[in-house]
Amino acid sequence: MFDMDGVLFDSMKNHALSWCETMHHFGFTDFTPDEAYMHEGRTGTGTINIVASRYGERRVTEEEEKQIYQYKCEVFNHMAEAKAMPGAYELLRKVVDAGITPILVTGSGQRTLIDRLNREFPSIFRPELMVTAFDVRHGKPNPEPYLMGMRKYNDFFHTTLSQDNFAVVENAPLGVQAGVAAGVFTIAVNTGPLPDEVLLSNGANLLFPSMQALCDHFEEVFC
Ligand code: MG
């Protein structure tokens, strides 16, 4: 089960900057790019609520939440297109060639990136085996997205595989928490600015410094 931002796309820098610009625009001026990395994996609404709650008297309505998230998406969509993460397609090809089924599990609701998946990673992901912000209520760090990924797999193939048959690939602390909480072997790839310790202390079973490094060790890890 592959996370998308920071794993398949080198998109986290754009997300961090667009969150920062958006929060400042709406008056939440203490928000920093590093905070965006710590919130990575939450739904947009989840992030907005946590930040807004620091501004006690300012309660955001559902309508404002929508506006803020829409603004963030617009800022993000005007940025230079995030590239596929180096090593990601090569790893996904190895996964498919080994007879393993890749599942996408992202908290993102950015349609531009989700649409690009098929262009950048042709014939890798089945639409039935994708979990996005449109599927989940809670989002990471809740295990729900990964539990749903396994459920979609079992429903699609009419099987009842347990979590021991799955693995998670994640770059974010909250994503690692979600994978671990779902009871799944969780591999962290540290593609961002946070220290390794943040991923390991959240329970990652293995850690690689990049997707290319995970790809280079594919046989040891997956076979
Ligand atoms: Mg991520």
Residues whose N, C-alpha, C, O or C-beta is under 5 A from the ligand:
A	BS01	MG	D3 M4 D5 G6 V7 N171 A172
